[in-house]
Amino acid sequence: MKIKPIVAGNWKMHKSLSEGVSFVDKIQNRILDKEKVKVIFCPPFNSLFSIVDVLDGTSLSVGAQNAHHESQGAFTGEISVEMLKSMGVQYVIIGHSERRHIFGETDGWINQKIHAVLNGELTPIFCIGETLVDRQMSQTNEILYHQIKLGLEGVESIDAERLIVAYEPVWAIGTGETASKDQVEEAHGYVKLILDAEFGHSSSEVPILYGGSVNENNASELIQTAGVDGFLIGGASLKEDSFCSIIDQVTNYYKG
Ligand code: PGA
């Protein structure tokens, strides 16, 4: 693997401010070789600022789980990219399946958010993935194609600094059911093909993460799967031992 691997933890709506801060502090002390992995913590909004503060001066980064596409206005409950940036946040998860399926985010809305994040010079972690029904109906590639095409519409160029893609099959998120090595390899290969067709050479180093029930028992096999540049992790990113074990496994495999 040539691209420095990424391990991103999506905490969803978990951990209080004090729990989050002490968790991050412990993890950063346990990562032995910070040069070989990019670790991104994505806590809920409550603790973003304090976690940026704890990680100041380290190579570990902080991402938000969502952002509104407008810079300000009457949008109760929302937060803008500028606000995140002013807190020191560097990444924003966009289009997570829970945002798409529970909160009704459409591809068009996701596209506006992608533009807002890019214009704000933060990096989107752009999530895509098929549902179980899509897969059963052999529509996985079609779904991935449409999500990428619509989500990135109007984006002129992408590169490793400007975009991270996370392939997360919806049926594997939080279910304990991980996609097989072959399924992951095929999907990541297809995503790379689409990015190359749409954006050409500059897309070749865009990291493509896998997400969906990654844990300390399957991380090693998954990180060695062709086309996998790291993980977006939910449940296992909340547990100190599991998250550190995954980081160690990813680090061991990176020879860069
Ligand atoms: P999971 O969640 O690791 O708990 O399956 C992944 C995600 O939602 O990004």
Residues whose N, C-alpha, C, O or C-beta is under 5 A from the ligand:
A	BS01	PGA	N10 A172 I173 G174 T175 G211 G212 S213 V214 L232 I233 G234 G235 A236
